[in-house]
Amino acid sequence: MNIKAYLQNWADTYKEELVTNIMPFWLKHGLDRVNGGVYTCLNRDGSLMDSTKSVWFQGRFGFIAAFAYNNIKKNPEWLEASKSCCDFIINHCTDTDGRMFFEVTAGGTPLRKRRYLFSESFAAIAMSEYSIASGNKSYALKALKIFKLMVKYLDTPGLLEPKYLPSLKSISHSITMILINTASRIRAAIDDDSLDEQIEKSLKALHLFMHPEFKALLEMVGPEGEFIDTCNGRIINPGHCIETSWFIMEEAKHRKWDADLMVMALQIFDWSFEWGWDKEYGGIINFRDCRNLPSQDYSQDMKFWWPQTETIIASLYAYLATKDEKYLEIHKKISDWTFAHFPDKEYGEWYGYLHRDGTVAQPAKGNIFKGPFHIPRMLIKGYMLCNEILNNQ
């Protein structure tokens, strides 16, 4: 493999796909130029199927638009889109207790609120990234305030409704890992000791989810890392674990390639790719059972868009850190499969949901959970990582 030519080709592909396909699709079809914010429930051709707004995606697209502005191109339309999403969150998506809703109407009337803190986490990274792009520090201060509220809810017993009754004591991988990324993105905009403290706390906690006897990072364990031998306790979500691995690599890089963190990150990546890669059809599969029992989830053997994009990022990070060509080989496998199956060459953007064999399960471009986040984040990070590797050679 001509590594330089390979990486340059992918860097060019990532930028071209972002600038000419993904961002124009969402600015044309998703951006709400009347009420502010973004719609995500779009059919294959971009037509609106449902005007319900995901609060997750107000934050997610608010982040993406500013992240693209900061790292790809100083496009004023992207900056304005980020501000629109951030301001929609501030004006319509925040409850009286400071928590955020999960779904609102087009105009911002609250529809639903959940116990999870992901709406808050994505709002915080949007406001911190917009602060960097715009130079307006007030948005970084808002991000930090949201983050501290999240930590308060997580650390105060009884304040946040538990997922399970007291008869099942457990901790979740998802909130543990997302706090690393949330804190690191805010840290790029504003200094505060609580950010590094939470990253360190989450990194320590992640060890509890690592079970060498299964060569797996589990989604749910007991409070001290105890294995819970139930269908839910045995779940491996390979894409989620691979996403976690590059969050750790990013933090290791921040710490001048901390060796212990890299050992942890690469172990999680290697385990999770082995569990996730479908040796028959290709692509990263949704769920596995750590005892190889049948998975309970109905979508267990499907190929969703986001595990593929997280694997692309993680494999590039791993190669940047190690120069081990096995990670470029993984990058090639996952990239070739992803770009062969997900992009919609007729209407633009990407499909989100494929059957195990790679055929399209349903053609919509977005819903409450799928929208402009994982794909454009991969394209931006992929472009940045390829260029960083090229510049270091």
N, C-alpha and C positions, 0 to 999 in steps of 0.2 A: 504493500500500500504506500502510495506517495502521500504521506501524512499532511504535508503542507497544502497540497492541492485539495485533498479531501476536506480539510477543515475550512479552507477558503471557500470551497463550493457550498458547504453547509452554512457558513456565515452569510454568504450572499443569498442563499435560499431563505433563511430565516427572516432576514430583513425585508426581502421582496414580498414574502408571504404576509408579513405584518402590515407593511405599508400599502400594498396594492389590493389585499384581499380582506384580512380580518378587521382592521380598524375601519376601513370604508364601509364594510357591511354593517357594523354596529352603529356607526355615526349616521348612516342613512336610514336604517330600519329601526334601531333601538333607542336612540337618544330622543327623549321627550322634550321638544323645544317649546312646549306650552307650559307644562307643570314643573319641568326640571327633572333630573334623574334619568334613569334608563329603564326601558322595557326589556324583558328577556324571553317572554313566552312567544317566540316567533316560529312560524312554519318554515318549511324548506326554502321558500322563495323570499323569506323575510317579512311576510305579511303577519300582522298581529293576530294572535289566537286568543289572547287573554290579557287584559290591561292590568291585572294584579301585578304589583311590583314586589319583587324579592328584595328585602332590606339587605340581605347578604350582598346582592349584586350592586346595590348603590355604592357600597364600600368597595367591592371587588373591582368594578369598572372605574370608580374614582381613583383607585390605586393604579390600575393598568394605564389609564390615560396619562397620568402624571409620570409614571415609571417610563413609559415610552418617550414622553417629552424630555425627561432627564437623561435618557441613555441612547435614544435612536435619532430623534429629530425634533428640533424646536418648533413644532407645529402648533400655532396658537389655537387651532380648533381642538386639539387634544387637551391643552391646558384648560380651555373653557369647559370642555366636557367633564374634566375632573372636578372643577369648581361646582358645576351644576349638580353632580352627584353628592359631593360633600355638603353643599348647602341644603339639598333636599333632605339629607339625613338629619341635619341640625334642625331644620324647620318642621319636619313632618314625622320623623321616625323614632324620636326619643320620648319615652314615657316620663311621667312626673317623678319616678324614682331614679331617673338617670339611665335605666335599662332601655334597650331598644326592642322594637317590634320585629317580627319575622316577615310579615306580609302587610302591605298597605294598598289602598286603591291608587289609581292613577294620580289623583289629587292629593294623596297622602293621608286619607282616613284610615286609622288602624283597623286591621282585620284579625290579626293573630299575633300572639306572643308566646315564645317557647322558653323552657328552662335553660336552654343552651346559651352560651355566651359568644357564639360565632358572629352574630350580627355586629356585636361590639368590637370584636377583634378586627374584622374587615373595615369597619368604619375608622378605627384607629390607624390602620396602615394607609388608608386613603388620605386621611388628613395630614399625616406626617409626610407622605410623599408629595402631596400638593403644597405643603409648606416649603419643601425643598425647591420645588419647581417655581413657585410664585415669589418666594422670599418673604411671605407673610407668616411670621412666627406664631401668630395667634392660633393657626390651625394645628401647629405642633403642640402647643399648650393644651388644646382641646383633645388631641390624641393622647397625651400623657394623662389627662384627667380621666378619660375613658378607660385607659389601661389600669389605672389605680382602682377604679371602681370594679373592674373585672376581678382583680386580685382580692379586693375586699370581699366580694361575693363568694369567691372560691375558698378563701381562708377563714371565713366566719361560719362556724357550725350553725346549721339551721336556717341560714339566710337564703341559700339556694336549694330549691326542692331536689332531693336526691333522685337518681334514676330508678333505683330499686329501694324496696322497703328495708328496714334495718336487719332483716333476716339474711340478706345477702350484702355483705360489705365488700365493696370493690372500688377500683380506680380505673380511669379511662385513659387510653393512649392518646385519643384525639385532642383533648384539651391540653394535655401535657406537651405535646409536640407543637401545637399551634402557638402556644405562648412563647416558644423560642423565636419563631419567625416574627410574631407580633412585636415583641420587645426589641428585636434586632432592627426591624424596619423603623420603629420610633426612634431608636438610638441614633440612626443616621441623620435625624432631624434635630434632636434635642438631647442634652445630657441629663441623666438622672440616675442615681445609684440604684433605684428600684428596678431598673431595666436589667442591669447586669446581675443583680441578685436573683431575679426571676429566671433568667437564662440558666444560671448555675443550678438553681433549684430543680428546674425541669430536666436538665441534663442528668443530674443525679437520679431523678425519679425514673428516667427512661431505662436505667439498668434493671429496674424491677420487672419490666415487660419482656426482657430478653431471657429466653429459656433455651440454653444450649442443648438440653436433652431432646428438643425438637428442632434445633437449629432455626429458631423462629422468634420474631418479636410479636407478641400477642396483643390483641386489642383491649382486653380486659383481664385484670388479675386482682388478687386480693390486696389489701392495704400494704402488705409487706412483700408483694410479688408472688403470693401463693397461686399455684395453678388451680383454676376452677374447672373441673372436668365436666362441663356441660357444653351444649352446642354453642352457646354464646362465648363461653370461656375458652373454647378451642379455636375461635376464629383467627385466621391470618388474613389480613387485607394487604396483599403484596404492594399495591400502588401506594397505599398510605404509609407503609413502612419505608418504601423507597423514597418517598417525599421527605420523611423524617431523616433519612440518611443524608440527603443533601443539605437540609437545615443544619445538621451537625457539622458537615464539611464546611459550610459557610462560616459557622462560628469558629471552627478550627483555623480557617484561613485568617479570620479577624485576629486570632491569637498567634499569628505567625506560624501557622500550620502546627498547632498543638498535636503532639504525637499520640497521646492517649485518646484524644477525641477522634483522630483519624482512624485508629484501630477500631474504635467503637462504630464509627460511621461505615467503614468498609465491611465490617462483620455483618451489620444490618443489611447493607446493600447486597452483599454476596448471598446471604441466606435468602433474602426476599426475592431476588431475581430467580434463584433456583426454584423457589416455590411458585413464583408467578408466571414464568415463561412457559407458554403452551408449546410443548415440543412437537405436537401434531400439526397445529394450525398456525402457530406463531402468535405474537402479541402477549400482553400481560392479562391474565385471567383475573376475575373479580375477587373471589374468595376461595380459600382452602381451609380444610380442617387439619389441625396439627397432628391428629392421629390417623389422618387419611380416611376418616369416616365421611359419609355424605354431608355436604354443607347444607345448612338449613335455609339459607337465603335463596329466594326464587331466581335471582339474577346471578347466581354463583358462577356460572360458566360463560357469562357474557363478556364482551370486551368494551369497556367504557373508554371514553376519550382521555380522561385525566390520568389514569395509571400509566398510559403510554408516554404522555408528555413529561410526567415526573421522572420516568426512567431515562428519557433523553437528557434531561438536566443533570441527573445524578451521575450518569456514565461520563459525561463531559467533566464534571467536577472531580470525579475519581481519577480520570486520566490527567487532569491538570495537576492534581496533588501527587500522583505516583509515577506518571509516565509509563505505566504498565499498559501495554498495547491490548491486553485482554479487555480493557474497558472501552477502547475504541472499537473493538470487535462487537462488544455488546451494543455500543452506540449505533453501529452500522445495522445490526440485526433489528433493533427496535425502530430505528429511523426509517429504514426501507419498508418495514411492515406498516408503520403508522402512515407514512405519506402515500402508500399504495392503497390504503383502505378508507381513511377518514375524510380527506378533502373532497368536497362536492364540486366537481369541475364544471357543472352546468350552472348552478345558482350561487356558487361562492360559499365561503365559510366551511365548516366541517360538520359531519354527522357526529352525534354523541354516543349512539347506542348501536352496537353491532352484535350479531349472534357470534357464537364461538368460532365459526368458520370464516368470519370476517364479512359476511353479508349484512346489509343494513336491516336493523330490527325496526326502527322507526326514523323518519327523515327530518323531524323538526330540528331547528337550529338552536332552540333554547326553551327553557322552562324555568321553574322556580330555582332549580339546582344547577342547570347547565346554561352558561352564558359566557361573556367575554372575560375570562380569567385564566384558566389553566393553559389554554392554547396560546394566547398572546404572551403570557408570562414565560412560557417555554421559548417562544420565538425571540423575545427580548433577551432572556438569560442565555439562550443558545448562541445568539449573535455575540454577546459579550464574552462568553467563555471561549468560543472558538478564537476570537481575536486576542484574548489574553494568552491562550496557549501559543498562538502564532507569534505573538510579541516576545514570548519567553524562550522561543527556540533559538 
